């Protein structure tokens, strides 16, 4: 279970890093387009981090209660 959570977290971190690279590559675009892309990236981060936290927090509590 812990390996699955670690894999999912690493996958999303790589996904966000790739999105930020794409965002920096689009600097020639207008400021409004950059703002829209940045907002969509943060919205995606918020939507994906909530389910990950709901998985990670009980697992973390389980591991801390074991010791």
Contact map, one row per residue, 1 for C-alpha under 8 A:
1111100000000000000000000000000000000000000000000000000000000000000
1111110000000000000000000000000000000000000000000000000000100000000
1111111000000000000000000000000000000000000000000000000000000000000
1111111100000000000000000000000000000000000000000000000000000000000
1111111110000000000000000000000000000000000000000001001100000000000
0111111111000000000000000000000000000000000000000000000000000000000
0011111111100000000000000000000000000000000000000000000000000000000
0001111111110000000000000000000000000000000000000000000000000000000
0000111111111000000000000000000000000000000000000001000000000000000
0000011111111100000000000000000000000000000000000000000000000000000
0000001111111110000000000000000000000000000000000000000000000000000
0000000111111111000000000000000000000000000000000000000000000000000
0000000011111111100000000000000000000000000000000000000000000000000
0000000001111111110000000000000000000000000000000000000000000000000
0000000000111111111000000000000000000000000000000000000000000000000
0000000000011111111100000000000000000000100010000000000000000000000
0000000000001111111110000000000000000000000000000000000000000000000
0000000000000111111111000000000000000000000000000000000000000000000
0000000000000011111111100000000000000000100000000000000000000000000
0000000000000001111111110000000000000000000000000000000000000000000
0000000000000000111111111000000000000000000000000000000000000000000
0000000000000000011111111100000000000000000000000000000000000000000
0000000000000000001111111110000001001100000000000000000000000000000
0000000000000000000111111110000000000000000000000000000000000000000
0000000000000000000011111111000000000000000000000000000000000000000
0000000000000000000001111111100001000000000000000000000000000000000
0000000000000000000000111111110001000000000000000000000000000000000
0000000000000000000000001111110000000000000000000000000000000000000
0000000000000000000000000111111011000000000000000000000000000000000
0000000000000000000000000011111111000000000000000000000000000000000
0000000000000000000000000000111111100000000000000000000000000000000
0000000000000000000000000000011111110000000000000000000000000000000
0000000000000000000000000000111111111000000000000000000000000000000
0000000000000000000000100110111111111100000000000000000000000000000
0000000000000000000000000000001111111110000000000000000000000000000
0000000000000000000000000000000111111111000000000000000000000000000
0000000000000000000000100000000011111111100000000000000000000000000
0000000000000000000000100000000001111111110000000000000000000000000
0000000000000000000000000000000000111111111000000000000000000000000
0000000000000000000000000000000000011111111100000000000000000000000
0000000000000001001000000000000000001111111110000000000000000000000
0000000000000000000000000000000000000111111111000000000000000000000
0000000000000000000000000000000000000011111111100000000000000000000
0000000000000000000000000000000000000001111111110000000000000000000
0000000000000001000000000000000000000000111111111000000000000000000
0000000000000000000000000000000000000000011111111100000000000000000
0000000000000000000000000000000000000000001111111110000000000000000
0000000000000000000000000000000000000000000111111111000000000000000
0000000000000000000000000000000000000000000011111111100000000000000
0000000000000000000000000000000000000000000001111111110000000000000
0000000000000000000000000000000000000000000000111111111000000000000
0000100010000000000000000000000000000000000000011111111100000000000
0000000000000000000000000000000000000000000000001111111110000000000
0000000000000000000000000000000000000000000000000111111111000000000
0000100000000000000000000000000000000000000000000011111111100000000
0000100000000000000000000000000000000000000000000001111111110000000
0000000000000000000000000000000000000000000000000000111111111000000
0000000000000000000000000000000000000000000000000000011111111100000
0100000000000000000000000000000000000000000000000000001111111110000
0000000000000000000000000000000000000000000000000000000111111111000
0000000000000000000000000000000000000000000000000000000011111111100
0000000000000000000000000000000000000000000000000000000001111111110
0000000000000000000000000000000000000000000000000000000000111111111
0000000000000000000000000000000000000000000000000000000000011111111
0000000000000000000000000000000000000000000000000000000000001111111
0000000000000000000000000000000000000000000000000000000000000111111
0000000000000000000000000000000000000000000000000000000000000011111
